[in-house]
Amino acid sequence: MDPQALVRDHTIYSCVMGSRAFGLATDTSDTDRRGVFLAPTPLFWRFEKPPTHVEGPAEEQFSWELERFCELALRANPNILECLHSPVVEHVDDTGRELLALREAFLSLRVHETFTRYALGQRKKLDADVRQYGAPRWKHAMHLLRLLMSARDLLLTGELTIDVGDQRAPLLAVKRGEVPWPRVETWMTRLAMESDDAADRSPLPAEPDHSRVEDFLVRTRRASALRSTPETFRTASETLQSDPDDERVQGVVRGRSLGQR
């Protein structure tokens, strides 16, 4: 089984993440691609199951199989939830549109714990850098501030927005090291406190809509199985043995061509 063939032939949704999705891109920014693929149901009937995630085939590309993606989203994994809200979508089919229509079903008050836990882990790394080197990794400090803003606004409004909007300039100043570390620390602490306050009056439900997501997954698996005649199953199996070095088709982001890197 060639895992990268699953990405090439069975992706239902792909987007650009990182600085280009956050509104923080500069001329030197990478293009981080994330996606979701739907492994054909007959492949789960084998002893060797399809992979839960695949790296590649393009540089800076990472994809999850649909079931694994949904599991992580239901657990309020910050990176996964943000993928569903990227403003830069490269590809989406009918199944992918159904997945995007479920975005609010994954959101719940669990985000307060998961976003906060992730932020605390990143803050400890920054503090360790300051103790060891006298300064943090400024790019990481910028992204932590962005995450804290996103978490606060999500808890306040019930909607996840990842583009930083008018906060681009101050955040890029942090990335360039133009903001003293004590001021950045104070900013982080204030955002964390605002998130805690927002959680107490958030419109988000206590738990995600697990049943709605599971119904979608079962319907999707069933439809895949019904489409898979013996002949199509053989074709799928042969496809999974195809050349992993096949060239990736160029994507288009907001009318701009994104060539293979």
Protein Blocks (a to p, Z undefined) as FASTA:
>chain_A
ZZklmmmmmccbdcdehjllnopacfklccdddddddddfklmmpmbdcdfbdedjbehi
acddfklmmmmmmnopaklmmmmmccbdfbdcfklmmmmmmmmmmgcfklmmmmmmmmmm
mmmmmmmmmmmnopacfklmmmmmmmmmmmmmmmmnopacfbgkjmmmmmmmmmnopacf
klmmmmmmmmmmmmmmmmmmccbdfbdcfklmmmmmmmmmmmmmmmmcfklmmmmmmmmm
mcfkbccddddeehiacddZZ
